[in-house]
């Protein structure tokens, strides 16, 4: 019972080193952890934008926020702006954090909808501290709005994924993880159980393990090639199947939000770091050739490129079994959802947390494996629906967007859209990732304005509603005016020196 379990992680990059660091931090005395990676195998490395839960992951590892940002060239992120997704020239933001002040069990947006119906001309995002700070290029730590109990700024990060992996590697090795340089040529299965016994490197060395974690990216060397688990293809809902990525020089001021700009057959991302800006074009190969995508991307950069555009091919979907036998897949090996809502690293994080909760003691229990797969499926499908939402609710003229507008969508998403359209209500299920406020923002930003509002919004008089909206707007604007600029805070607290 005291035997160390041998865990072998195949692949480095962000997912491999995130898994290694968390396992070593929390279970290092019970595990013998080896991570195999080859310097000759590149990583996709475009997952530079995150969502707020990444801060909790880093805290569990004991990482100091400012040190982490210095080491990775990181910046703060208050939300994602979607430009041209509903119609060309129209933009909105999925801002993190709360908006306004809820009335009991009715969200603030019901009060705002009531005021709008009465002729009030304010914008929903006027009451979002995150939105107003983002557009003013402001940021500093703020737990609550001063002299109130209203939530302050809620942040995530932009950072260099390669530098993050390097930073976590340094911590992991300090905590006892062994890094093995090498290229895997063969995966050796047990002829009786079908589990993985070992992997053989190009050098001929065999590395045995009790438990394997597949972080080999799109190759899915263990979970796909060796164990032959199926893959659920979602391209009929999310038809983009290519990306072209390129960095460019830093642009000032460094904005504290991600930009997603729709184009004729997909969208372009812009991710501001301290030392550069990450850019990429996600597109459907039915409408753009790779060369057309390359030219479009380069023509839309804010500054000179610092490299050549790199093509990436993908199939949106998920592994039907993300844990099979004695192998769990994380990151791109487990499935792929385009980075529209910055969920790539979050899915790695949540997969690791789920694995920690269900980690086998001495032997694999099928009920734990089934539970892991059940939860993973729900999470992937809910995030999938949220991403499809951006595509289906559009009024753009191009054939690609018409196809997205007219395609059948999952019943779970169709129900959510109709419920909101009729009554302004959204209900989260199964601890799904995105909050009700996230759904409100995207649906209203994409042109769905509810036909009704909650009756609780009528509990205030017209004068009280006016006073509430006025006081909230004053609070938000007054708070933003006192915040440090994003550039100043980065230079003061966490400036990268490279």
C-alpha positions as CSV (number, residue, x, y, z in Angstrom):
1,X,0.0,0.0,0.0
2,X,3.0,2.3,0.4
3,X,4.2,1.8,-3.2
4,X,4.6,5.0,-5.2
5,X,2.2,5.1,-8.2
6,X,4.2,5.9,-11.3
7,X,2.5,8.6,-13.4
8,X,3.8,9.2,-16.9
9,X,2.8,12.5,-18.6
10,X,3.3,12.3,-22.4
11,X,3.8,15.8,-23.8
12,X,4.8,19.1,-22.3
13,X,3.4,22.5,-23.3
14,X,0.9,24.2,-21.1
15,X,-1.3,21.2,-20.5
16,X,1.6,18.8,-19.6
17,X,3.2,21.1,-17.2
18,X,-0.1,22.3,-15.6
19,X,-0.8,18.6,-14.9
20,X,2.7,17.9,-13.6
21,X,2.8,20.9,-11.3
22,X,-0.7,20.3,-9.8
23,X,0.0,16.6,-9.2
24,X,3.4,17.3,-7.7
25,X,2.1,20.1,-5.5
26,X,-0.8,18.1,-4.1
27,X,0.2,14.5,-4.3
28,X,4.0,14.6,-4.8
29,X,4.7,12.3,-1.9
30,X,2.5,9.6,-3.3
31,X,3.5,9.8,-6.9
32,X,6.6,9.2,-9.0
33,X,5.9,11.7,-11.9
34,X,7.8,11.6,-15.2
35,X,7.0,14.0,-18.0
36,X,8.2,13.0,-21.5
37,X,8.6,15.7,-24.1
38,X,10.8,16.3,-27.1
39,X,12.4,19.6,-28.1
40,X,11.8,18.6,-31.7
41,X,8.0,18.6,-31.3
42,X,6.4,22.0,-31.3
43,X,3.3,23.0,-29.4
44,X,0.3,24.9,-30.7
45,X,0.9,27.7,-28.2
46,X,-1.9,30.0,-29.0
47,X,-3.8,29.7,-25.7
48,X,-2.7,33.1,-24.4
49,X,-6.1,34.4,-23.2
50,X,-7.8,33.0,-20.2
51,X,-10.9,33.3,-18.0
52,X,-11.0,34.2,-14.3
53,X,-10.7,30.6,-12.8
54,X,-7.0,30.5,-13.9
55,X,-6.3,32.7,-10.9
56,X,-7.5,30.0,-8.5
57,X,-5.4,27.4,-10.2
58,X,-2.3,29.5,-9.8
59,X,-3.1,30.2,-6.1
60,X,-3.4,26.5,-5.4
61,X,0.2,26.2,-6.8
62,X,1.3,29.0,-4.5
63,X,2.2,31.3,-7.4
64,X,2.6,35.0,-6.8
65,X,0.5,36.8,-9.3
66,X,3.0,39.6,-10.0
67,X,5.9,37.2,-10.4
68,X,3.9,35.0,-12.8
69,X,3.0,38.0,-15.0
70,X,6.7,39.1,-15.0
71,X,7.8,35.7,-16.0
72,X,5.2,35.3,-18.8
73,X,4.9,38.8,-20.2
74,X,1.4,38.7,-18.9
75,X,-1.3,41.4,-18.8
76,X,-4.7,41.7,-17.2
77,X,-7.9,40.8,-18.9
78,X,-11.3,42.2,-18.0
79,X,-13.4,40.7,-20.8
80,X,-13.6,39.9,-24.5
81,X,-14.9,42.4,-27.1
82,X,-16.8,41.0,-30.0
83,X,-16.7,43.3,-33.0
84,X,-18.9,42.7,-36.0
85,X,-20.4,39.4,-34.8
86,X,-24.0,40.5,-35.1
87,X,-23.6,43.0,-37.8
88,X,-20.5,44.6,-39.3
89,X,-19.5,47.7,-37.3
90,X,-21.4,46.8,-34.2
91,X,-19.4,45.7,-31.1
92,X,-20.2,44.5,-27.6
93,X,-18.3,42.9,-24.7
94,X,-18.5,39.8,-22.6
95,X,-17.2,41.5,-19.5
96,X,-16.3,39.5,-16.4
97,X,-17.9,40.2,-13.1
98,X,-21.3,41.4,-12.0
99,X,-23.3,44.1,-13.7
100,X,-25.5,46.6,-11.8
101,X,-27.3,45.5,-8.7
102,X,-29.7,42.5,-8.6
103,X,-33.3,43.0,-7.2
104,X,-33.7,39.9,-5.0
105,X,-33.9,36.8,-7.2
106,X,-34.3,38.9,-10.4
107,X,-31.1,39.8,-12.2
108,X,-30.3,43.5,-12.7
109,X,-30.9,43.2,-16.4
110,X,-34.7,42.8,-15.6
111,X,-34.6,46.3,-13.9
112,X,-32.7,47.7,-16.9
113,X,-35.2,46.0,-19.3
114,X,-38.1,47.6,-17.5
115,X,-36.4,51.1,-17.7
116,X,-35.7,50.5,-21.4
117,X,-39.3,49.6,-22.1
118,X,-40.2,53.0,-20.5
119,X,-37.9,54.8,-22.8
120,X,-34.7,54.9,-20.8
121,X,-31.7,55.2,-23.2
122,X,-28.8,53.9,-21.2
123,X,-26.8,50.9,-22.3
124,X,-26.6,47.7,-20.3
125,X,-22.8,47.9,-20.1
126,X,-23.0,51.4,-18.6
127,X,-23.4,49.5,-15.3
128,X,-20.5,47.1,-15.8
129,X,-17.4,48.2,-13.9
130,X,-15.3,45.7,-15.9
131,X,-16.5,47.0,-19.2
132,X,-16.0,50.7,-18.4
133,X,-12.5,50.1,-17.0
134,X,-11.6,47.9,-20.0
135,X,-12.6,50.6,-22.5
136,X,-10.8,53.3,-20.5
137,X,-7.6,51.1,-20.4
138,X,-7.7,51.1,-16.6
139,X,-6.7,48.3,-14.2
140,X,-5.7,47.9,-10.6
141,X,-6.7,45.3,-8.0
142,X,-10.1,46.2,-6.6
143,X,-12.2,43.7,-4.6
144,X,-15.2,45.9,-4.1
145,X,-16.4,49.3,-5.3
146,X,-15.2,51.7,-2.5
147,X,-17.8,52.3,0.3
148,X,-20.1,49.7,-1.1
149,X,-20.5,45.9,-1.0
150,X,-20.7,45.8,-4.8
151,X,-18.2,43.6,-6.6
152,X,-15.0,45.3,-7.9
153,X,-12.9,44.2,-10.9
154,X,-12.8,40.6,-11.9
155,X,-9.8,39.6,-14.0
156,X,-8.1,36.9,-15.9
157,X,-4.9,37.1,-17.8
158,X,-3.2,37.3,-21.2
159,X,0.2,35.6,-21.2
160,X,2.7,33.8,-23.4
161,X,1.7,30.1,-23.1
162,X,5.2,28.9,-23.9
163,X,6.7,31.0,-21.1
164,X,3.9,29.8,-18.8
165,X,4.9,26.2,-19.6
166,X,8.5,27.0,-18.9
167,X,7.6,28.7,-15.6
168,X,5.6,25.6,-14.5
169,X,8.4,23.3,-15.6
170,X,10.8,25.1,-13.2
171,X,8.3,24.7,-10.3
172,X,7.5,21.1,-11.2
173,X,11.1,20.0,-11.2
174,X,11.7,21.7,-7.9
175,X,8.8,19.6,-6.6
176,X,10.3,16.4,-7.8
177,X,9.0,15.9,-11.4
178,X,11.4,14.2,-13.7
179,X,11.6,15.5,-17.2
180,X,12.6,13.0,-19.9
181,X,13.7,14.3,-23.2
182,X,12.7,12.0,-26.0
183,X,10.4,11.2,-29.0
184,X,7.9,8.3,-28.4
185,X,8.0,5.7,-31.2
186,X,5.7,3.1,-29.7
187,X,3.0,2.7,-27.1
188,X,3.0,-0.7,-25.5
189,X,-0.4,-2.2,-24.4
190,X,-0.9,-5.0,-21.9
191,X,-2.2,-8.0,-24.0
192,X,-4.6,-9.0,-21.2
193,X,-6.0,-5.8,-19.8
194,X,-5.6,-3.5,-22.8
195,X,-4.0,-0.9,-20.5
196,X,-0.8,1.0,-21.3
197,X,2.2,-0.7,-19.8
198,X,4.9,1.5,-21.2
199,X,6.1,3.8,-24.0
200,X,9.2,3.3,-26.0
201,X,11.4,6.2,-27.0
202,X,13.3,6.6,-30.3
203,X,16.4,5.9,-28.3
204,X,15.0,2.5,-27.4
205,X,14.4,3.3,-23.8
206,X,11.1,2.0,-22.4
207,X,9.4,4.0,-19.7
208,X,6.9,2.1,-17.6
209,X,4.0,3.6,-15.7
210,X,0.9,2.8,-13.7
211,X,-1.1,5.8,-15.0
212,X,-0.6,7.8,-18.1
213,X,-1.7,11.3,-19.0
214,X,-2.0,12.2,-22.7
215,X,-0.9,15.8,-23.3
216,X,0.4,15.0,-26.8
217,X,-1.8,17.6,-28.5
218,X,-3.7,16.9,-31.7
219,X,-1.7,13.7,-32.2
220,X,-3.5,12.1,-29.2
221,X,-0.8,9.5,-29.2
222,X,-2.2,7.5,-26.3
223,X,-5.9,8.1,-26.1
224,X,-6.4,8.1,-29.9
225,X,-3.7,6.2,-31.7
226,X,-3.1,3.5,-29.1
227,X,-6.3,3.2,-27.2
228,X,-8.6,3.9,-30.2
229,X,-11.2,6.0,-28.4
230,X,-13.7,7.6,-30.7
231,X,-13.9,11.3,-31.5
232,X,-17.2,13.2,-31.7
233,X,-17.0,15.7,-34.6
234,X,-18.8,19.0,-34.1
235,X,-18.0,20.7,-37.4
236,X,-21.7,20.6,-38.4
237,X,-22.2,23.2,-35.6
238,X,-18.8,24.9,-35.6
239,X,-17.6,24.8,-39.2
240,X,-14.3,26.6,-38.7
241,X,-11.4,24.1,-39.2
242,X,-8.3,26.3,-39.7
243,X,-6.4,29.0,-37.9
244,X,-3.4,31.2,-38.9
245,X,-1.4,32.6,-36.0
246,X,1.2,35.3,-36.0
247,X,2.7,37.7,-33.3
248,X,3.3,41.3,-33.9
249,X,5.1,44.1,-32.1
250,X,3.6,45.6,-28.9
251,X,1.1,48.3,-29.3
252,X,0.4,51.0,-26.7
253,X,-1.7,51.4,-24.7
254,X,-1.8,47.7,-23.7
255,X,-5.6,47.1,-23.6
256,X,-6.9,45.0,-20.7
257,X,-9.2,42.9,-22.8
258,X,-9.2,40.5,-25.7
259,X,-10.6,41.4,-29.1
260,X,-12.5,39.1,-31.4
261,X,-13.2,40.6,-34.8
262,X,-15.6,38.8,-37.1
263,X,-14.7,38.6,-40.8
264,X,-16.2,37.0,-43.9
265,X,-15.7,33.4,-42.9
266,X,-14.7,33.4,-39.3
267,X,-12.9,35.7,-36.9
268,X,-9.6,37.2,-35.8
269,X,-8.2,37.4,-32.3
270,X,-6.0,40.1,-30.8
271,X,-4.3,39.3,-27.4
272,X,-2.1,42.1,-25.9
273,X,1.0,41.0,-24.0
274,X,3.7,43.1,-22.4
275,X,6.3,42.3,-25.1
276,X,4.1,41.6,-28.1
277,X,0.6,41.2,-29.4
278,X,-0.8,37.7,-30.3
279,X,-2.9,37.6,-33.4
280,X,-4.7,34.8,-35.2
281,X,-7.4,34.2,-37.8
282,X,-9.9,31.4,-37.3
283,X,-11.7,30.4,-40.5
284,X,-13.6,27.8,-42.5
285,X,-11.6,26.3,-45.4
286,X,-14.8,26.0,-47.4
287,X,-14.6,29.7,-47.9
288,X,-11.0,30.8,-47.6
289,X,-7.8,29.2,-48.8
290,X,-4.8,29.3,-46.5
291,X,-3.2,32.0,-48.6
292,X,-6.3,34.2,-48.5
293,X,-6.4,33.8,-44.7
294,X,-2.7,34.6,-44.5
295,X,-3.2,37.8,-46.5
296,X,-6.2,38.9,-44.6
297,X,-4.5,38.3,-41.2
298,X,-1.4,40.3,-42.2
299,X,-3.5,43.1,-43.6
300,X,-5.3,43.6,-40.3
301,X,-2.4,43.7,-37.8
302,X,-1.9,46.8,-35.6
303,X,1.9,46.6,-35.9
304,X,4.7,44.9,-37.8
305,X,4.7,41.1,-37.6
306,X,7.6,39.5,-35.7
307,X,7.3,36.1,-37.4
308,X,5.6,34.3,-40.3
309,X,1.9,33.2,-40.0
310,X,1.7,29.6,-38.8
311,X,-1.2,27.4,-40.1
312,X,-3.1,25.2,-37.7
313,X,-5.6,22.6,-38.7
314,X,-8.2,21.3,-36.3
315,X,-11.5,19.3,-36.0
316,X,-13.8,20.8,-33.4
317,X,-15.2,18.2,-31.1
318,X,-14.3,15.9,-28.2
319,X,-13.0,12.5,-27.3
320,X,-15.9,10.2,-26.6
321,X,-13.9,8.9,-23.6
322,X,-11.4,11.3,-22.1
323,X,-10.5,8.7,-19.5
324,X,-10.1,5.2,-20.8
325,X,-8.3,2.3,-19.1
326,X,-5.3,3.8,-17.3
327,X,-5.1,6.9,-19.4
328,X,-6.6,10.4,-19.1
329,X,-6.3,12.9,-22.0
330,X,-5.9,16.6,-21.3
331,X,-5.7,19.6,-23.6
332,X,-5.9,19.2,-27.3
333,X,-5.6,15.4,-27.0
334,X,-9.0,15.5,-25.2
335,X,-10.8,17.6,-27.8
336,X,-10.8,21.0,-29.3
337,X,-13.1,24.0,-29.0
338,X,-12.0,27.1,-30.9
339,X,-10.6,29.8,-28.5
340,X,-13.5,32.2,-29.0
341,X,-14.2,32.4,-25.3
342,X,-10.7,31.6,-24.1
343,X,-11.6,28.2,-22.7
344,X,-8.7,26.1,-23.9
345,X,-6.5,26.4,-20.8
346,X,-9.6,26.3,-18.6
347,X,-10.5,22.9,-20.0
348,X,-7.0,21.7,-19.1
349,X,-7.4,23.2,-15.6
350,X,-10.9,21.7,-15.0
351,X,-9.7,18.3,-16.3
352,X,-6.9,18.3,-13.9
353,X,-9.1,19.3,-10.9
354,X,-11.6,16.6,-11.9
355,X,-8.8,14.1,-12.1
356,X,-7.5,15.1,-8.7
357,X,-11.0,14.5,-7.2
358,X,-11.3,11.1,-8.8
359,X,-7.7,10.0,-8.7
360,X,-7.2,6.3,-8.3
361,X,-5.6,5.0,-5.1
362,X,-4.2,1.7,-6.1
363,X,-6.4,0.5,-9.0
364,X,-8.7,1.9,-11.5
365,X,-12.4,1.9,-10.6
366,X,-14.8,1.9,-13.5
367,X,-17.3,4.0,-11.6
368,X,-14.7,6.8,-11.2
369,X,-13.8,6.6,-14.8
370,X,-17.4,6.8,-15.9
371,X,-18.0,9.8,-13.6
372,X,-15.0,11.6,-15.0
373,X,-16.3,11.1,-18.5
374,X,-19.8,12.1,-17.6
375,X,-18.7,15.4,-16.1
376,X,-16.3,16.0,-19.0
377,X,-19.0,15.5,-21.6
378,X,-21.4,17.9,-19.8
379,X,-18.7,20.6,-19.5
380,X,-17.6,20.3,-23.2
381,X,-21.2,20.4,-24.4
382,X,-22.2,23.4,-22.4
383,X,-19.1,25.3,-23.6
384,X,-19.8,24.2,-27.1
385,X,-23.4,25.6,-26.9
386,X,-22.0,29.0,-25.6
387,X,-19.6,29.2,-28.6
388,X,-22.3,28.2,-31.1
389,X,-24.5,31.0,-29.7
390,X,-22.1,33.6,-31.1
391,X,-22.4,32.1,-34.6
392,X,-26.1,31.3,-34.9
393,X,-27.2,34.8,-33.7
394,X,-25.9,36.9,-36.5
395,X,-27.2,39.2,-39.1
396,X,-24.2,39.3,-41.4
397,X,-24.6,39.0,-45.2
398,X,-21.8,36.6,-46.1
399,X,-22.5,33.0,-47.1
400,X,-20.5,31.6,-44.2
401,X,-22.6,33.5,-41.7
402,X,-25.8,32.7,-43.5
403,X,-24.9,29.0,-43.2
404,X,-24.3,29.5,-39.4
405,X,-27.6,31.4,-39.0
406,X,-29.6,28.7,-40.7
407,X,-27.9,25.5,-39.3
408,X,-29.8,23.3,-36.8
409,X,-28.4,23.8,-33.3
410,X,-28.4,21.5,-30.2
411,X,-31.8,21.4,-28.4
412,X,-30.1,22.5,-25.2
413,X,-29.0,25.8,-26.9
414,X,-32.3,26.3,-28.7
415,X,-34.2,26.1,-25.4
416,X,-31.8,28.6,-23.7
417,X,-32.2,31.1,-26.5
418,X,-36.0,30.8,-26.6
419,X,-36.4,31.1,-22.8
420,X,-34.3,34.2,-22.8
421,X,-36.1,35.7,-25.8
422,X,-39.5,35.2,-24.2
423,X,-38.8,36.1,-20.6
424,X,-35.2,37.3,-20.1
425,X,-34.4,34.2,-18.0
426,X,-31.3,32.0,-18.1
427,X,-30.7,29.1,-15.8
428,X,-27.3,27.4,-15.3
429,X,-27.2,23.7,-15.2
430,X,-24.8,21.1,-13.8
431,X,-22.4,23.8,-12.6
432,X,-21.7,24.9,-16.1
433,X,-18.9,27.3,-16.7
434,X,-20.5,30.4,-18.0
435,X,-22.6,32.5,-15.7
436,X,-26.1,33.8,-16.3
437,X,-24.5,37.3,-16.8
438,X,-22.2,35.9,-19.5
439,X,-25.3,34.5,-21.4
440,X,-27.2,37.8,-21.0
441,X,-24.3,39.8,-22.5
442,X,-23.8,37.6,-25.5
443,X,-27.5,37.2,-26.3
444,X,-28.3,40.9,-26.0
445,X,-25.0,41.7,-27.8
446,X,-26.0,39.4,-30.6
447,X,-29.4,41.1,-31.0
448,X,-31.8,39.0,-28.7
449,X,-33.8,41.5,-26.6
450,X,-36.3,39.8,-24.3
451,X,-40.0,40.4,-24.9
452,X,-40.7,40.6,-21.2
453,X,-39.0,41.1,-17.8
454,X,-39.4,39.6,-14.4
455,X,-42.3,40.9,-12.3
456,X,-40.0,41.6,-9.4
457,X,-38.6,44.5,-11.4
458,X,-42.0,46.2,-10.9
459,X,-41.5,46.4,-7.2
460,X,-39.8,49.8,-7.6
461,X,-41.4,53.0,-8.6
462,X,-40.3,54.7,-11.8
463,X,-38.5,57.3,-9.7
464,X,-36.7,54.6,-7.7
465,X,-35.6,52.9,-10.9
466,X,-34.3,56.2,-12.3
467,X,-32.4,56.9,-9.0
468,X,-31.0,53.4,-8.9
469,X,-29.7,53.6,-12.5
470,X,-28.3,57.1,-11.9
471,X,-26.5,56.1,-8.7
472,X,-25.1,52.9,-10.2
473,X,-23.8,54.8,-13.3
474,X,-22.2,57.5,-11.0
475,X,-20.6,54.8,-8.9
476,X,-19.1,53.0,-11.9
477,X,-17.9,56.1,-13.6
478,X,-16.5,57.6,-10.4
479,X,-14.6,54.4,-9.6
480,X,-13.1,54.1,-13.1
481,X,-11.9,57.7,-12.9
482,X,-9.8,56.8,-9.9
483,X,-8.3,53.6,-11.2
484,X,-4.7,53.4,-12.4
485,X,-4.1,52.9,-16.1
486,X,-3.3,49.4,-17.1
487,X,0.1,50.4,-18.4
488,X,1.0,52.2,-15.2
489,X,0.0,49.2,-13.0
490,X,1.9,46.8,-15.2
491,X,5.0,49.0,-15.0
492,X,4.7,49.4,-11.3
493,X,3.8,45.9,-10.1
494,X,4.7,43.2,-12.7
495,X,6.8,44.6,-15.5
496,X,8.5,41.9,-17.6
497,X,12.2,42.3,-18.2
498,X,12.8,40.8,-21.7
